[in-house]
Amino acid sequence: MNSGDTAWLLTSSALVLLMTPALAFFYGGMVRRKNLLSTIMMSFGILCMVSVLWVLYGYTMAFGPDVKGLVGNLSWFGLAGVGQDPSAVYAVTVPHLAFVAFQATFAIITVALWTGAVVERIKFGALLAFAALWFTLVYCPIAHWVWGSGGWLAQLGALDFAGGTVVHVNAGVSALALALVLGPRMGFKEGEAMEPNNIPYVVLGAALLWFGWFGFNAGSALTAGGLAANAFVTTNTSAAAAGFIWMILGWIHRRPSVLGAATGAVVGLVAITPAAGYVPVWAAIPIGAIGSLISYYMMVWRSKSSGVDESLDVFACHGMGGTWGALATGIFATTAVNASSSGLIDGNWKQVLIQIAAIAATMAYAFVVSWLLAKALKATMGLRVKEEEESVGLDISQHGENAYGGV
Amino acid sequence: MKKIEAIIRPEKLDAVKDALVSIGILGMTMTHVSGRGRQKGIALQWRAGEYRVDFLPKVKIEIVLADEDCQGALDTICDAARTGREGDGMIFVLPVENAIRVRTSDCGEGCMNGK
């Protein structure tokens, strides 16, 4: 047991936990004012629900003893046998419960991420039902594949430092599937302006995400040493490079938009996530910059040409940013940073193929299962609010509250 | 008695208020409103690309005064609020049945602007 590692991992857990309320503000600022509380509540409700599901059965499904490389068995149900002593296989220098806490915060934010696709029209009950099913049938298995002891993608040698495939590709692709089943917001096809109600909230959310992301990536070293420092600096560099490039892209098009710069920084954080503890600091600049270009043009295409109302572009930001990041990990990983892994710049071109396999498997599984779950819920409890409730806004119709009340 | 509803550019509010005060019109109410006319909308930046907003922010000033003071106030507002470009706004004049000062319960023209 190492007290420095333990202190860092518990601190990181708190940092990552903050990212979910940060996401609530990031998304909340971008919707119309009648849906601000509803959008915030999606992330906050998921924070509460998934925290409980995680200690009940999520942790053992993701990290419990392996069943054929696909999922953990239920022997750690309710955290049975998981206590203050270190685990034999995960984060062996800290209490097992510290690792449980750290991983809980990842599960929570991954579930909250795809809510950006369905804002302003989904029933809150349907959202929670989908979230619980998706957490159980999509998040826990994929986390096991990549990070679980014996998981099949881990055995294959896939590199994912802090969640490029598990968190971002997974959430981005699932967001797309759910948005396709749910359908567009009223007025979307008619080109009605969907004005963001509070861009300062978006910037506040992005800034808190950036702050929390140091726990996400540097915490994923699971030790308080050089590797954490490497992940910390690559994280900041990639976010900054991506935010800067997005600002320039907006400027070339018209103006350097604040909403754009905040979005770009988040995309840079997404892109560096799988790579942060495998690549040298210089590589964070192309990783962030190229991630920004890919997401920007995907977003332009999605909003202008695709006809798909994936409202807050979870697929463009997280799906595409995560895909590029996972691929870039295979390109820029080097033993000079992390002795356990090498990529194309070390001459190990096979790593790129392994990364592609991990991305493809995650995309296929997440898309298909999310689509089926959404279809099943649509046929049973229904996914959308009534037209009248949608036009009044979800704050009033789903939660009975106003974001800005009083005089 | 007449009521003037002047919808003007927000950046002209101070100029119009100062001009009205300088001719003795002290009481007015202002509201933030959104409107459109020949100026049409503007394009704003979304995360990537842009979207159009058809209603632009304006300020509405409401003033109630005696009939004979009305024309002077209208001229003053027009002079102070004009830029010569589309979007300078509109002014409407309506008849008013009565006016009451809450503090004293005084009614009619006696409690009007400039009296």
Interface residues (C-beta under 8 A of the other chain):
Chain A: M30 A193 M194 E195 P196 L249 G250 H253 R254 R255 S257 L259 G260 T263 Y296 Y297 M299 V300 S303 K304 D313
Chain B: A43 L44 Q45 W46 R47 A48 G49 E50 Y51 R52 V53 D54
